[in-house]
Amino acid sequence: MMLELRRRLAMFCGKIAGAIVRRIGKGRGSVLPGHVARLIAPDILSYMADKFQGKIIVTMGTNGKTTVNSMIYHALEAEGKKVIANRAGANMLNGVVAAFVQAAKRGGKLDADYACIEVDEFASTQILPRLKPDCVLLTNLFRDQIDRFGEIDTIRDRIKAAISSVPKAVFVSNCDDFISYTLALECGNPVVAYGINERIFDGISNSEVRESTFCRYCGAKLEYDFFHYGQLGIYHCPSCGWERPAPDYTAEEISLQETGYAFSIDGIPIRSRASAAYSVYNTLAAYTALRVSDAPTGRFRQTIEEFNYGNNREGTFAVNGSRVHLHLVKNPVGFQQKISLVMKDAAPKDIIIQINDNFQDGTDISWLWDVDFLYLRDANAASITVTGIRRLDMALRLKYEDIACEPAQDLEKAVRELSVNGTGNIYMIVNYTGLFPANQMLRKMQAASEKGRKRGQSK
């Protein structure tokens, strides 16, 4: 009885902590409620997960997990389902606990049909055994924050231990990524694979940024019919014969239209508003997880066609008559994808790259040397500005490609000057700790620009 009261007190205090944080404007209350609840009842996540009567879908992976989790959430909501989610991307243990605590009703009741939870790969061994999910989706595995995660095999082993601890969970794996797929096979869980059979990524996307191309069974070098990007593609081993399997779910009839990518999944024609090819992977991953979880998908097409791909990780702002495109990068493969996106815009442009090395970014920025920046020579860039804590390291990296750039300490000043005197088309690429401040800054600058425009019209 006392333990039950302690757990209810933990949920109550966690909810109060979240309300206070939001009331004083110090955040969205996406982490502190979990911290408070765990201080009072350390087993609170296991307790709430055991009480939860719906299905739990976990999404992990180096790139795309926030977007995929959001797609799953919105698809379920569109079907009229009640959903618990850590939508703010708080994917460590306290953030996951906070999502459940905030959703709890009076008496600790969790009134929802599904929980779609984004989980940090490194925290997976803490979270998955407590959560006991019905479905675990892994988008891909690349190097990310080497100082925190270590090399790819380190994080792969950690994910393997986490998923093996929940043997009943269906493992949804991207079979085009042989690192992820062989991991799925080794865990012993039921496996459902998704992948893309068509070649849709350009040469910039599928440059030589790869984690490995060696067979995990015999060590021979894999042969590829073609690469999508990174180590993802259609592969086989010429030595032992192991090959990329036929996916259970795939995207077909893929084409880039003026408004975004058009494709078909399971006979459902979709016209997305996303202009990046990896958005097709994200959509396919979300659909596969929904099908595996026996979720309705009647409104999936509408959900994706109306989906906001920003999620505060990218967006376009209007500042002094210029367009500012904001994008997040975290690792070599992700940066290569953003360079490909920039190259698709043939118009003159100004590029700003901000690189920090705070803890959340990863203090080891050696990964910059794995990005093929040479493509920026042909990006029709009128100027390239580098900023952030490690702006001089970024400048040095570009110098080795004979690409001129200008270091700047004041990001806001640089944006303001370029928005007035530049091409009117600005691409701002930032890593993790630069994202929230950049979003806030650009929103304020956009609001000020709009206010100034209206004031000028009224005169």
Kinemage of the C-alpha trace (Angstrom):
@kinemage 1
@onewidth
@group {chain A} dominant
@subgroup {mainchain}
@vectorlist {calphas} color= white
{ca met a 1} P 0.000 0.000 0.000
{ca met a 2} L 2.792 2.405 0.921
{ca leu a 3} L 4.615 1.639 -2.340
{ca glu a 4} L 1.458 2.377 -4.320
{ca leu a 5} L 1.013 5.713 -2.540
{ca arg a 6} L 4.677 6.557 -3.175
{ca arg a 7} L 4.240 5.955 -6.900
{ca arg a 8} L 1.100 8.066 -7.064
{ca leu a 9} L 2.896 10.813 -5.173
{ca ala a 10} L 5.742 10.569 -7.691
{ca met a 11} L 3.346 11.105 -10.600
{ca phe a 12} L 1.575 13.960 -8.842
{ca cys a 13} L 4.808 15.774 -7.975
{ca gly a 14} L 6.141 15.221 -11.490
{ca lys a 15} L 3.037 16.815 -12.995
{ca ile a 16} L 3.326 19.786 -10.624
{ca ala a 17} L 6.993 20.252 -11.568
{ca gly a 18} L 6.071 20.299 -15.255
{ca ala a 19} L 3.307 22.845 -14.670
{ca ile a 20} L 5.684 25.127 -12.770
{ca val a 21} L 8.323 24.973 -15.509
{ca arg a 22} L 5.773 25.911 -18.156
{ca arg a 23} L 4.208 28.617 -15.983
{ca ile a 24} L 7.488 30.456 -15.435
{ca gly a 25} L 8.467 30.070 -19.090
{ca lys a 26} L 11.587 27.976 -18.505
{ca gly a 27} L 10.735 25.217 -20.956
{ca arg a 28} L 8.060 22.713 -21.935
{ca gly a 29} L 8.381 20.478 -18.903
{ca ser a 30} L 9.630 17.595 -21.025
{ca val a 31} L 12.382 16.375 -18.649
{ca leu a 32} L 12.021 17.719 -15.078
{ca pro a 33} L 8.760 15.850 -14.322
{ca gly a 34} L 10.567 12.577 -15.010
{ca his a 35} L 13.509 13.547 -12.817
{ca val a 36} L 11.212 14.488 -9.928
{ca ala a 37} L 9.094 11.344 -10.283
{ca arg a 38} L 12.153 9.077 -10.314
{ca leu a 39} L 13.556 10.730 -7.187
{ca ile a 40} L 10.400 9.735 -5.317
{ca ala a 41} L 9.810 6.335 -6.979
{ca pro a 42} L 12.804 4.999 -8.952
{ca asp a 43} L 10.696 2.223 -10.498
{ca ile a 44} L 8.029 4.616 -11.783
{ca leu a 45} L 8.524 3.867 -15.503
{ca ser a 46} L 8.205 0.100 -15.041
{ca tyr a 47} L 5.114 0.691 -12.914
{ca met a 48} L 3.409 2.933 -15.488
{ca ala a 49} L 4.364 0.701 -18.427
{ca asp a 50} L 2.896 -2.335 -16.657
{ca lys a 51} L -0.353 -0.440 -16.034
{ca phe a 52} L -0.571 0.797 -19.623
{ca gln a 53} L -3.136 -1.203 -21.604
{ca gly a 54} L -2.266 0.086 -25.069
{ca lys a 55} L 0.587 -0.750 -27.435
{ca ile a 56} L 4.014 0.834 -27.101
{ca ile a 57} L 6.059 1.719 -30.197
{ca val a 58} L 9.707 2.719 -29.674
{ca thr a 59} L 11.684 4.528 -32.377
{ca met a 60} L 15.496 4.641 -32.347
{ca gly a 61} L 18.242 5.348 -34.871
{ca thr a 62} L 20.988 7.828 -35.658
{ca asn a 63} L 19.026 9.883 -38.181
{ca gly a 64} L 15.299 10.394 -38.583
{ca lys a 65} L 13.934 9.112 -35.280
{ca thr a 66} L 12.319 12.404 -34.206
{ca thr a 67} L 10.574 12.811 -37.567
{ca val a 68} L 9.469 9.167 -37.733
{ca asn a 69} L 8.133 9.245 -34.172
{ca ser a 70} L 6.200 12.404 -35.015
{ca met a 71} L 4.754 10.777 -38.137
{ca ile a 72} L 3.566 7.796 -36.108
{ca tyr a 73} L 2.052 10.086 -33.483
{ca his a 74} L 0.153 12.211 -36.013
{ca ala a 75} L -1.006 9.173 -37.990
{ca leu a 76} L -2.490 7.622 -34.847
{ca glu a 77} L -4.123 10.881 -33.779
{ca ala a 78} L -5.653 11.248 -37.240
{ca glu a 79} L -7.347 7.883 -36.678
{ca gly a 80} L -8.901 9.201 -33.464
{ca lys a 81} L -6.542 7.297 -31.180
{ca lys a 82} L -5.345 8.618 -27.835
{ca val a 83} L -1.563 8.719 -27.869
{ca ile a 84} L 1.215 9.251 -25.324
{ca ala a 85} L 4.410 10.630 -26.886
{ca asn a 86} L 7.603 12.464 -25.990
{ca arg a 87} L 6.995 14.869 -28.861
{ca ala a 88} L 9.609 17.369 -27.686
{ca gly a 89} L 12.350 14.850 -28.469
{ca ala a 90} L 13.322 14.342 -24.810
{ca asn a 91} L 14.513 10.792 -25.437
{ca met a 92} L 16.640 9.990 -22.383
{ca leu a 93} L 15.205 8.172 -19.345
{ca asn a 94} L 13.832 11.263 -17.593
{ca gly a 95} L 12.193 12.477 -20.807
{ca val a 96} L 10.441 9.152 -21.374
{ca val a 97} L 9.235 9.059 -17.762
{ca ala a 98} L 8.020 12.650 -18.116
{ca ala a 99} L 5.891 11.733 -21.150
{ca phe a 100} L 4.029 9.073 -19.138
{ca val a 101} L 3.783 11.217 -16.000
{ca gln a 102} L 2.299 14.139 -17.916
{ca ala a 103} L -0.253 11.821 -19.552
{ca ala a 104} L -1.390 10.239 -16.259
{ca lys a 105} L -4.906 11.070 -15.076
{ca arg a 106} L -6.204 11.216 -11.526
{ca gly a 107} L -5.166 8.139 -9.628
{ca gly a 108} L -2.357 7.426 -12.097
{ca lys a 109} L -4.634 6.108 -14.854
{ca leu a 110} L -3.109 6.119 -18.348
{ca asp a 111} L -6.021 6.582 -20.731
{ca ala a 112} L -4.437 6.037 -24.159
{ca asp a 113} L -4.487 3.525 -26.999
{ca tyr a 114} L -0.833 3.845 -28.003
{ca ala a 115} L 2.431 5.241 -26.739
{ca cys a 116} L 4.963 6.240 -29.390
{ca ile a 117} L 8.272 6.922 -27.725
{ca glu a 118} L 11.538 8.168 -29.208
{ca val a 119} L 14.509 6.617 -27.385
{ca asp a 120} L 18.153 7.659 -27.413
{ca glu a 121} L 20.298 4.730 -28.544
{ca phe a 122} L 22.738 5.060 -25.656
{ca ala a 123} L 19.883 5.182 -23.124
{ca ser a 124} L 18.108 2.183 -24.659
{ca thr a 125} L 19.480 -0.318 -22.104
{ca gln a 126} L 17.912 1.761 -19.321
{ca ile a 127} L 14.594 2.357 -21.036
{ca leu a 128} L 13.555 -0.710 -23.047
{ca pro a 129} L 13.591 -3.275 -20.179
{ca arg a 130} L 11.382 -0.932 -18.142
{ca leu a 131} L 9.098 -0.002 -21.027
{ca lys a 132} L 8.618 -3.499 -22.536
{ca pro a 133} L 7.520 -2.159 -25.957
{ca asp a 134} L 5.462 -4.109 -28.473
{ca cys a 135} L 7.432 -2.731 -31.426
{ca val a 136} L 10.992 -1.396 -31.717
{ca leu a 137} L 11.846 0.523 -34.886
{ca leu a 138} L 15.490 1.197 -35.802
{ca thr a 139} L 15.893 3.714 -38.640
{ca asn a 140} L 19.654 3.374 -39.298
{ca leu a 141} L 23.035 3.329 -37.564
{ca phe a 142} L 25.820 5.808 -38.254
{ca arg a 143} L 28.559 7.369 -36.177
{ca asp a 144} L 27.150 10.129 -33.983
{ca gln a 145} L 28.924 11.989 -31.160
{ca ile a 146} L 31.982 9.733 -31.100
{ca asp a 147} L 33.164 11.063 -27.728
{ca arg a 148} L 29.859 9.981 -26.147
{ca phe a 149} L 28.890 6.859 -28.077
{ca gly a 150} L 32.240 5.553 -29.259
{ca glu a 151} L 32.553 3.856 -32.634
{ca ile a 152} L 29.603 2.254 -34.380
{ca asp a 153} L 30.169 -1.230 -32.916
{ca thr a 154} L 29.924 0.169 -29.381
{ca ile a 155} L 26.457 1.599 -29.864
{ca arg a 156} L 25.414 -1.422 -31.945
{ca asp a 157} L 26.242 -3.741 -29.041
{ca arg a 158} L 24.322 -1.514 -26.651
{ca ile a 159} L 21.206 -1.546 -28.832
{ca lys a 160} L 21.509 -5.309 -29.228
{ca ala a 161} L 21.520 -5.760 -25.448
{ca ala a 162} L 18.514 -3.459 -25.074
{ca ile a 163} L 16.375 -5.162 -27.717
{ca ser a 164} L 17.367 -8.646 -26.574
{ca ser a 165} L 15.963 -7.718 -23.157
{ca val a 166} L 12.456 -7.439 -24.686
{ca pro a 167} L 12.294 -10.633 -26.796
{ca lys a 168} L 8.570 -10.357 -27.540
{ca ala a 169} L 8.919 -6.965 -29.217
{ca val a 170} L 8.756 -6.961 -33.024
{ca phe a 171} L 11.967 -5.472 -34.406
{ca val a 172} L 11.315 -3.225 -37.434
{ca ser a 173} L 14.592 -2.860 -39.315
{ca asn a 174} L 15.833 -0.990 -42.370
{ca cys a 175} L 17.232 -3.887 -44.398
{ca asp a 176} L 19.073 -1.494 -46.747
{ca asp a 177} L 21.370 -0.747 -43.805
{ca phe a 178} L 23.199 -4.038 -43.320
{ca ile a 179} L 24.528 -2.896 -39.921
{ca ser a 180} L 20.985 -2.442 -38.623
{ca tyr a 181} L 19.626 -5.546 -40.315
{ca thr a 182} L 22.309 -7.949 -39.060
{ca leu a 183} L 21.724 -6.509 -35.592
{ca ala a 184} L 18.026 -7.353 -35.946
{ca leu a 185} L 18.844 -10.924 -36.915
{ca glu a 186} L 21.197 -11.382 -33.953
{ca cys a 187} L 18.697 -10.223 -31.324
{ca gly a 188} L 16.333 -13.160 -31.787
{ca asn a 189} L 13.219 -10.962 -31.871
{ca pro a 190} L 10.558 -11.283 -34.581
{ca val a 191} L 11.830 -9.134 -37.482
{ca val a 192} L 9.937 -7.107 -40.093
{ca ala a 193} L 12.073 -5.377 -42.726
{ca tyr a 194} L 11.512 -2.299 -44.851
{ca gly a 195} L 13.660 -0.960 -47.667
{ca ile a 196} L 13.743 0.840 -51.009
{ca asn a 197} L 14.465 -1.117 -54.192
{ca glu a 198} L 14.738 1.895 -56.513
{ca arg a 199} L 17.739 4.179 -56.927
{ca ile a 200} L 16.556 7.640 -55.829
{ca phe a 201} L 19.534 9.322 -54.126
{ca asp a 202} L 21.959 11.500 -56.095
{ca gly a 203} L 25.750 11.240 -56.214
{ca ile a 204} L 26.203 13.899 -53.547
{ca ser a 205} L 24.034 11.967 -51.086
{ca asn a 206} L 25.784 8.658 -51.706
{ca ser a 207} L 29.369 9.971 -51.581
{ca glu a 208} L 32.072 7.987 -49.796
{ca val a 209} L 30.738 8.678 -46.271
{ca arg a 210} L 30.195 5.080 -45.093
{ca glu a 211} L 30.468 3.259 -41.777
{ca ser a 212} L 31.594 -0.054 -43.247
{ca thr a 213} L 31.128 -2.204 -46.313
{ca phe a 214} L 32.393 -5.517 -44.948
{ca cys a 215} L 30.250 -8.619 -44.420
{ca arg a 216} L 29.601 -9.198 -40.730
{ca tyr a 217} L 29.525 -12.972 -41.273
{ca cys a 218} L 32.726 -13.685 -43.211
{ca gly a 219} L 34.563 -10.352 -43.319
{ca ala a 220} L 34.679 -10.072 -47.121
{ca lys a 221} L 34.018 -6.709 -48.772
{ca leu a 222} L 30.372 -6.376 -49.755
{ca glu a 223} L 29.453 -5.651 -53.338
{ca tyr a 224} L 26.688 -3.123 -54.053
{ca asp a 225} L 24.340 -2.852 -57.012
{ca phe a 226} L 24.064 0.778 -55.891
{ca phe a 227} L 24.234 2.905 -52.752
{ca his a 228} L 21.380 5.000 -51.425
{ca tyr a 229} L 23.585 6.935 -48.994
{ca gly a 230} L 26.146 5.997 -46.365
{ca gln a 231} L 26.326 2.187 -46.274
{ca leu a 232} L 22.633 1.893 -47.223
{ca gly a 233} L 21.898 0.222 -50.535
{ca ile a 234} L 21.393 -3.053 -52.382
{ca tyr a 235} L 24.268 -5.311 -51.314
{ca his a 236} L 25.503 -8.901 -51.370
{ca cys a 237} L 28.587 -10.754 -50.193
{ca pro a 238} L 30.559 -12.377 -53.021
{ca ser a 239} L 32.230 -14.747 -50.538
{ca cys a 240} L 29.531 -16.289 -48.338
{ca gly a 241} L 26.516 -15.351 -50.454
{ca trp a 242} L 24.658 -13.349 -47.794
{ca glu a 243} L 22.585 -10.600 -49.376
{ca arg a 244} L 20.123 -7.857 -48.705
{ca pro a 245} L 16.714 -9.507 -48.260
{ca ala a 246} L 13.515 -8.596 -50.028
{ca pro a 247} L 11.774 -6.065 -47.732
{ca asp a 248} L 8.361 -6.777 -46.250
{ca tyr a 249} L 7.375 -3.176 -46.991
{ca thr a 250} L 8.784 -0.898 -49.671
{ca ala a 251} L 8.169 2.420 -51.418
{ca glu a 252} L 7.609 2.339 -55.182
{ca glu a 253} L 7.103 4.695 -58.141
{ca ile a 254} L 9.285 7.289 -56.427
{ca ser a 255} L 9.710 10.646 -58.166
{ca leu a 256} L 10.606 14.202 -57.199
{ca gln a 257} L 7.829 16.632 -58.096
{ca glu a 258} L 7.794 20.421 -57.828
{ca thr a 259} L 6.071 20.252 -54.452
{ca gly a 260} L 8.031 17.294 -53.008
{ca tyr a 261} L 8.458 13.541 -53.368
{ca ala a 262} L 5.648 11.382 -54.743
{ca phe a 263} L 5.646 7.630 -54.096
{ca ser a 264} L 3.485 4.652 -53.260
{ca ile a 265} L 3.542 2.448 -50.146
{ca asp a 266} L 1.424 -0.691 -49.958
{ca gly a 267} L -0.699 0.604 -52.830
{ca ile a 268} L -1.236 3.997 -51.141
{ca pro a 269} L -0.204 6.914 -53.437
{ca ile a 270} L 1.422 9.727 -51.460
{ca arg a 271} L 2.515 13.221 -52.481
{ca ser a 272} L 4.627 14.570 -49.645
{ca arg a 273} L 5.763 18.142 -49.165
{ca ala a 274} L 9.339 17.046 -48.451
{ca ser a 275} L 12.050 17.710 -51.038
{ca ala a 276} L 14.662 15.435 -49.425
{ca ala a 277} L 14.885 11.810 -50.574
{ca tyr a 278} L 15.413 10.522 -47.025
{ca ser a 279} L 11.842 11.640 -46.253
{ca val a 280} L 10.695 8.604 -48.261
{ca tyr a 281} L 12.628 6.349 -45.852
{ca asn a 282} L 11.071 8.118 -42.858
{ca thr a 283} L 7.554 7.691 -44.229
{ca leu a 284} L 8.159 4.031 -45.051
{ca ala a 285} L 9.545 3.381 -41.558
{ca ala a 286} L 6.534 4.997 -39.897
{ca tyr a 287} L 4.068 3.046 -42.051
{ca thr a 288} L 5.816 -0.263 -41.317
{ca ala a 289} L 5.739 0.357 -37.554
{ca leu a 290} L 2.023 1.181 -37.726
{ca arg a 291} L 1.222 -1.978 -39.663
{ca val a 292} L 3.286 -4.131 -37.295
{ca ser a 293} L 1.395 -2.575 -34.373
{ca asp a 294} L -2.006 -3.370 -35.894
{ca ala a 295} L -2.796 0.336 -36.098
{ca pro a 296} L -5.341 1.658 -38.605
{ca thr a 297} L -3.787 3.387 -41.637
{ca gly a 298} L -6.846 4.671 -43.476
{ca arg a 299} L -5.780 8.281 -42.944
{ca phe a 300} L -2.050 7.711 -43.378
{ca arg a 301} L -1.931 9.318 -46.822
{ca gln a 302} L -3.626 12.484 -45.576
{ca thr a 303} L -1.354 12.590 -42.525
{ca ile a 304} L 1.827 12.493 -44.599
{ca glu a 305} L 0.586 14.901 -47.241
{ca glu a 306} L -0.220 17.439 -44.508
{ca phe a 307} L 2.799 16.619 -42.327
{ca asn a 308} L 4.984 19.475 -41.058
{ca tyr a 309} L 8.564 18.296 -41.587
{ca gly a 310} L 10.042 21.094 -39.514
{ca asn a 311} L 9.646 19.684 -35.998
{ca asn a 312} L 11.750 22.707 -34.999
{ca arg a 313} L 14.737 20.982 -36.658
{ca glu a 314} L 14.325 22.715 -39.977
{ca gly a 315} L 12.201 25.504 -41.317
{ca thr a 316} L 12.025 28.551 -43.562
{ca phe a 317} L 11.814 32.106 -42.235
{ca ala a 318} L 11.203 35.462 -43.924
{ca val a 319} L 13.710 38.075 -42.740
{ca asn a 320} L 13.986 41.517 -44.394
{ca gly a 321} L 12.610 40.139 -47.623
{ca ser a 322} L 15.042 37.201 -47.678
{ca arg a 323} L 14.315 33.504 -47.176
{ca val a 324} L 16.343 31.816 -44.447
{ca his a 325} L 16.336 27.994 -44.550
{ca leu a 326} L 17.366 26.469 -41.210
{ca his a 327} L 18.680 22.886 -41.044
{ca leu a 328} L 20.126 20.682 -38.292
{ca val a 329} L 23.164 18.425 -38.808
{ca lys a 330} L 24.654 15.993 -36.282
{ca asn a 331} L 26.989 13.644 -38.149
{ca pro a 332} L 28.778 13.103 -41.496
{ca val a 333} L 25.943 11.291 -43.270
{ca gly a 334} L 23.388 13.861 -42.153
{ca phe a 335} L 25.606 16.732 -43.277
{ca gln a 336} L 26.047 15.082 -46.676
{ca gln a 337} L 22.264 14.926 -47.037
{ca lys a 338} L 21.965 18.640 -46.286
{ca ile a 339} L 24.660 19.490 -48.840
{ca ser a 340} L 22.665 17.484 -51.381
{ca leu a 341} L 19.566 19.484 -50.436
{ca val a 342} L 21.420 22.772 -50.872
{ca met a 343} L 22.718 21.646 -54.271
{ca lys a 344} L 19.188 20.950 -55.503
{ca asp a 345} L 18.543 24.702 -55.290
{ca ala a 346} L 20.246 26.136 -58.381
{ca ala a 347} L 19.566 29.759 -57.392
{ca pro a 348} L 22.322 31.991 -55.970
{ca lys a 349} L 22.573 31.624 -52.214
{ca asp a 350} L 24.452 32.549 -49.064
{ca ile a 351} L 25.440 29.722 -46.717
{ca ile a 352} L 25.983 29.965 -42.957
{ca ile a 353} L 27.494 27.004 -41.084
{ca gln a 354} L 27.522 27.038 -37.284
{ca ile a 355} L 29.545 24.372 -35.459
{ca asn a 356} L 29.612 24.050 -31.661
{ca asp a 357} L 31.299 21.429 -29.497
{ca asn a 358} L 29.195 21.484 -26.350
{ca phe a 359} L 28.365 18.204 -24.614
{ca gln a 360} L 25.080 17.786 -26.474
{ca asp a 361} L 26.839 18.325 -29.809
{ca gly a 362} L 29.679 15.937 -29.079
{ca thr a 363} L 32.998 17.490 -28.139
{ca asp a 364} L 34.851 15.538 -30.839
{ca ile a 365} L 34.276 17.307 -34.161
{ca ser a 366} L 36.741 15.224 -36.181
{ca trp a 367} L 33.718 13.922 -38.107
{ca leu a 368} L 33.787 17.133 -40.160
{ca trp a 369} L 36.688 15.617 -42.105
{ca asp a 370} L 34.427 12.787 -43.255
{ca val a 371} L 32.033 15.156 -45.052
{ca asp a 372} L 32.576 15.798 -48.769
{ca phe a 373} L 32.452 19.589 -48.653
{ca leu a 374} L 34.028 19.858 -52.093
{ca tyr a 375} L 30.517 19.797 -53.573
{ca leu a 376} L 29.962 23.272 -52.148
{ca arg a 377} L 32.283 24.608 -54.838
{ca asp a 378} L 29.401 24.131 -57.273
{ca ala a 379} L 26.605 25.268 -54.951
{ca asn a 380} L 26.306 28.718 -56.584
{ca ala a 381} L 27.118 30.238 -53.194
{ca ala a 382} L 27.790 33.975 -53.220
{ca ser a 383} L 29.223 33.675 -49.702
{ca ile a 384} L 29.895 31.110 -47.007
{ca thr a 385} L 29.999 32.244 -43.379
{ca val a 386} L 31.245 30.016 -40.563
{ca thr a 387} L 30.280 30.694 -36.976
{ca gly a 388} L 29.954 28.955 -33.615
{ca ile a 389} L 32.496 27.826 -31.033
{ca arg a 390} L 34.464 25.814 -33.588
{ca arg a 391} L 34.107 28.221 -36.519
{ca leu a 392} L 37.856 28.261 -37.137
{ca asp a 393} L 37.924 24.453 -37.362
{ca met a 394} L 35.127 24.671 -39.921
{ca ala a 395} L 37.045 27.354 -41.803
{ca leu a 396} L 40.142 25.134 -41.867
{ca arg a 397} L 38.104 22.206 -43.179
{ca leu a 398} L 36.783 24.350 -46.041
{ca lys a 399} L 40.260 25.728 -46.743
{ca tyr a 400} L 41.443 22.190 -47.500
{ca glu a 401} L 38.810 22.098 -50.248
{ca asp a 402} L 39.891 25.557 -51.546
{ca ile a 403} L 36.516 26.980 -50.522
{ca ala a 404} L 36.566 30.576 -49.333
{ca cys a 405} L 34.604 31.475 -46.207
{ca glu a 406} L 34.308 34.272 -43.675
{ca pro a 407} L 34.398 33.530 -39.901
{ca ala a 408} L 31.867 35.494 -37.835
{ca gln a 409} L 31.353 35.659 -34.070
{ca asp a 410} L 27.914 37.278 -34.122
{ca leu a 411} L 25.387 35.007 -35.869
{ca glu a 412} L 22.496 37.451 -35.664
{ca lys a 413} L 24.587 40.234 -37.173
{ca ala a 414} L 25.660 37.932 -40.007
{ca val a 415} L 22.059 36.961 -40.780
{ca arg a 416} L 20.903 40.571 -40.648
{ca glu a 417} L 23.615 41.755 -43.037
{ca leu a 418} L 23.046 38.922 -45.496
{ca ser a 419} L 19.274 39.348 -45.373
{ca val a 420} L 19.684 42.966 -46.477
{ca asn a 421} L 22.701 42.838 -48.766
{ca gly a 422} L 22.909 39.180 -49.830
{ca thr a 423} L 21.217 37.005 -52.417
{ca gly a 424} L 17.915 36.859 -50.557
{ca asn a 425} L 18.337 33.087 -50.291
{ca ile a 426} L 20.150 31.988 -47.117
{ca tyr a 427} L 20.873 28.440 -45.988
{ca met a 428} L 21.767 28.156 -42.296
{ca ile a 429} L 23.185 24.799 -41.190
{ca val a 430} L 23.700 24.330 -37.437
{ca asn a 431} L 24.540 21.470 -35.101
{ca tyr a 432} L 22.566 20.543 -32.010
{ca thr a 433} L 23.101 23.322 -29.437
{ca gly a 434} L 22.787 25.958 -32.134
{ca leu a 435} L 19.328 24.795 -33.176
{ca phe a 436} L 17.074 26.168 -30.416
{ca pro a 437} L 18.791 29.591 -30.245
{ca ala a 438} L 18.712 29.839 -34.049
{ca asn a 439} L 14.990 29.024 -34.110
{ca gln a 440} L 14.302 31.644 -31.451
{ca met a 441} L 16.475 34.241 -33.164
{ca leu a 442} L 14.916 33.714 -36.598
{ca arg a 443} L 11.376 33.836 -35.208
{ca lys a 444} L 12.121 37.183 -33.548
{ca met a 445} L 13.792 38.540 -36.678
{ca gln a 446} L 10.856 37.376 -38.796
{ca ala a 447} L 8.372 39.019 -36.439
{ca ala a 448} L 10.378 42.264 -36.444
{ca ser a 449} L 10.567 42.209 -40.248
{ca glu a 450} L 6.814 41.688 -40.540
{ca lys a 451} L 6.157 44.478 -38.052
{ca gly a 452} L 8.427 46.815 -40.002
{ca arg a 453} L 6.734 45.890 -43.273
{ca lys a 454} L 3.278 46.663 -41.888
{ca arg a 455} L 4.500 49.922 -40.396
{ca gly a 456} L 5.862 50.923 -43.805
{ca gln a 457} L 2.569 50.072 -45.504
{ca ser a 458} L 0.588 52.212 -43.069
{ca lys a 459} L 2.580 55.365 -43.815
